[in-house]
Amino acid sequence: MVRVSLRPVWEYIEGVREFGRFFCETTFKRPDVAARAQVVLQETLENAIRYSAHDENGKLEVEITSDGCDLRISTLSRADPAHLQTLRDEIEMLRQFDPEAAYLAAFVRASQQPEGSARLGLARMRFEGRFELQISEEPGGHVRVTAIGKL
Amino acid sequence: MNQLVNVSVPRVDGFNAELTLPSLLYLSGVLAQSEPGKLVGPFFEDLHRAVVADGLREIIVDVRQLTFVNSSAIRLFVDWAARLRASSETEAYVIRFRTDRRITWQRTSFLVLQSLAPRQIIIEAE
């Protein structure tokens, strides 16, 4: 339905997030779906940009698709290899908890590590966005993070 | 001397914080910058210290017009809750968050935030 390709720079996040919100609200006529999509777009784009390999080939693709039942939001980026395993482990850990318990666990962890990074985004997408997360590697060192939620 | 009056309010594009004495903080706009902790974190720390120094028993934080935040901004509230929880009996106070249940992030995140300090965080949802 929508595919956006851009350089992985922070300044683009707001524009893509707001376009995604507008697109979902207009297409599905559901403000709640648009609000959930907005959260997923913000958090996945932040992750992709923070942990992308920042070289001249840097590119970020965002896709929003739906089969009428599920909404899928995916980002494709060239991930920093050092981050890839962390991301995989985090998604795996989250799957072991229901979304609310995982979000609370992320809050507790953040409160105990005041100097560390927040690491709330993935858990937030599951609880607030009601999306499940998948990660897959693609040729050229690319990683695709896909968030799938019920419409 | 009232310490709250000396707390400097941060200036951040698209985000507004207004402090009204004796104890109302009004937040509005969007907080989704790359590092909100650097921009707004010191303000929340100063606020906590001032509330304790002034011996206030409660501060009201009205977030109803804070329409969107990223998870790094949510972390600021987590840090504030952690400071509250670590406060001694004499320093203890309550944060009363005024929220809008129609705004998704407020409905979900403040519910979970309250779990961190249930006796010191009160959520009012309209």
Interface residues (C-beta under 8 A of the other chain):
Chain A: W10 I13 E14 R17 D32 A35 R36 Q38 V39 Q42 E43 E46 E100 Y103 L104 F107 V108 A110 S111 Q112 P114 A118 L120 G121 R124 F127 E128
Chain B: V30 A32 S34 F68 N70 S71 S72 I74 R75 V78 D79 A81 A82 R85 I103 T104 W105 T108 S109 V112 L113 S115 L116
